Amino acid sequence: MIKQKVWLSVFTTMFVVPEILWSPVSNFLYSFFKDSEPIVFRPNFLITSDFRNWLIFVVFIQLIGLICSLVLIIRSNINLANKILISLLFTFFLLLTAFVLFITFSLRNGVSF
């Protein structure tokens, strides 16, 4: 049980620390849902197009952390109600992060027709 808690902490930290430092998912979603000029939630170096590969790498690490955390939560022996609530929360974050990774990866070379 202690080993499982340690790994859950490691995998959750893989999502939380980059989100606190640079807010890549929050910045993208904030600017995605704004209709006016591109406004950033928190300016950082990942916003510029020069660091697009770093952004993809950071969001990918966050996605891996969320997937591993979700697997550990599902396999844990906590209360069923708590397991469902935490799993739904992590699934929501997982879907948001996967959406950001998909859009960022598909637009990494710019929009061209």
N, C-alpha and C positions, 0 to 999 in steps of 0.2 A: 504493500500500500504506500509506503514512504517513497519507494522508487517511482511509483506511478505519479505521485504528487510532484516529485522533482522534475520528471519529464514534462508534466503538464505545465509547470512553471516555466521551463525552458521554452517550450513551444509557444506559450502565450506571450512570453517576452519577445519572441521573434516577430510578433505582430505589434505589440504595444510600444516597444522602444522606438522603432522607426516612425511610428505614427506620432509619438510625442515630439521627437526631434524635428521631423520634416513635414509631417501631415500630408503625405502624398495622396492618399485616398480622399481625405477630407477636402484638400485643395481641388482635386479633380472634380469631385461631385458638386462642390460649391460653385465652381465656374461652369459646370455642365448644366446645372439647373437655373442659372441666371440668364435672362434673355438679353440683357444689354451688353456693353463692352466686357471683355474678359476681366473679371475681378478675381483676385486671389484671396483666399481665406487667411493664409499666413505665408508671406514671401520667404523663399529659400532658393538654394541653388538648383534644385531639381526641376524648377519651373521652366527654365530656359531650354531651348531646343538643343543646345550644345551638350547637355547632360541627359539626353533622352535614354541612352542605354543604361545609365545609372538608375534612372527612375524605373525602368523595366525590371532591373535586377532587384531593387528594393521592394517593389510591389510583389515580385515573384517570391522573395523570401517571406514576405508577410503571408502570402497565399499558402506556402508550404507550412508555415507555423500554424495557420488556422486549420488546415486539413489534419495535421497531426494532433492538434488539440481536440478537434471534434472526434477523431477516432478514439483518443484516450478517454474522453468524456463518455462516449457511448459504451466503451468496454468497462468503465468503472462500476463500482458497486455502491453508488450513492442512491438516495431516495429517488423513486421513479418520477415524482412530480418535479423535483429539482433537476433531474437529468433531462427531462423534456424541455423545461424552460431554458436551461443553459444551452442545450443542443439547438434550440430554435434561435437563440441569440447568436451563437457562433455560426449557424447556417446563414443567417442574415448578413453578418459581416463577411462571410465567405463569398456569398453571391455578389455583394458590393465590390469586394476586392477583385474577384474574377472579372467582373464587368470593366473595372478600371484597367486591369491588365490587358484585357482583350482590345479595348479601344486604344490604349497607349501603344500596344504592340502593332496593331493594324495601321495606325497613323504615324509610325516611327519615321517613315520616309517622306512624310507630307502628303497632302491631298493632290492627286493628279488625275487627269482624265485622258 
